[in-house]
Amino acid sequence: MNDPDKLLQRLAAATRSDGDPYADELPLGLATRVLAKLREGRAPTLWETFALGALPVAAVITIACVMLGSPETQPPDDADVIAQVMLETELTTSR
């Protein structure tokens, strides 16, 4: 067995044998203080109010930027334009 494994087993054994008899009890008045804080409630701060109010505005701006900012079609390449012009023009022979 490795040294770390032996040390880990010794540590676990020492922990099991030397348990704290009062580990399951809460400190005096802790439960009362926690419940009082929960019942107390609090008003949202200015920053929280601003953040929640700005959220829909930010969502609308983001959607608008995505919709308006992305190009729908790519501009044609120069070779495509030249080929299209050549196909559309009539070939005439001059004598």
N, C-alpha and C positions, 0 to 999 in steps of 0.2 A: 504494500500500500504506500502511496506517496506521502511525503511529509505534509503537504497542505490538507490531504484527506484526514490524516491523523489529527492535525490541529483542529480541523472543523468538527470532527467527532468529539474531541475533548471539550471544545467550546460548547457544543450542543448539550453534552452531558452535564457540564457545569451549570448551564442555564436551567436545565430541567430540575436539578437537585437544589438549586439555591433560589427558588421562586419567591417573589414578594407576596406575602399573605394579603396585603392591602391593595394589590394591583387592580382588583375588580371594582373598588369603590371610587366614586367621584369625589373631588375635593369639596369641602363644605361650601354650599351656596352656588356652585358652578351651574347646576341645572336651572336654578332660579334666575341667575343672571342671563343665561343664554335665552331662556324663554322670554324674559323681559325685553331683551334686545329684539327678538323676533316680533313680538307684539307691538313694539314701539313704532316701527315703520318710520319712513322718512320721506321727505319731499325730494323729487329728483333735482339734481343740481342744474345750474344754468347750462353747463356743457352737455349734460345728458339730454336736456330738452332741445338744445340746438341740434345735436346729432340726430335725434329721432325725427325732428322736423325737416332736416336737410336730406334725409335718406330718400324720400320720394323724388325730390328735385334732382338729386344726383343720379338716380336711376333713369329718369326721363332724359337728362342730358347725355348719359352714356348711350342709351338706345338711339338717340338722335345722331350722335357722332358716328356710331357704327353704321347706321343706315345711310347717312349722307356722305360719309367719308370714304366708303369703299366704292371704287369704280365698277360700274355694271359691265362694261365691255372694255376690252383693251384696244388701243389704237392699232390700226393695221400696220404691218411692216411695209417698208418701202418697196420691197419686191412684190408684195401683193398688190399695191397700188399701181405699180408699173404694169403688171400682168393684166389687171382689170382695164386699164386705159388702152392697152394694146388690143384687147379683145373687143372693146366697144368701138374703136375707130375703124373706119372702112379703109381698106387698102386700095389705094389708087395708083395706077401706073401713069407716069408722065412720059410722053413721047416727044 
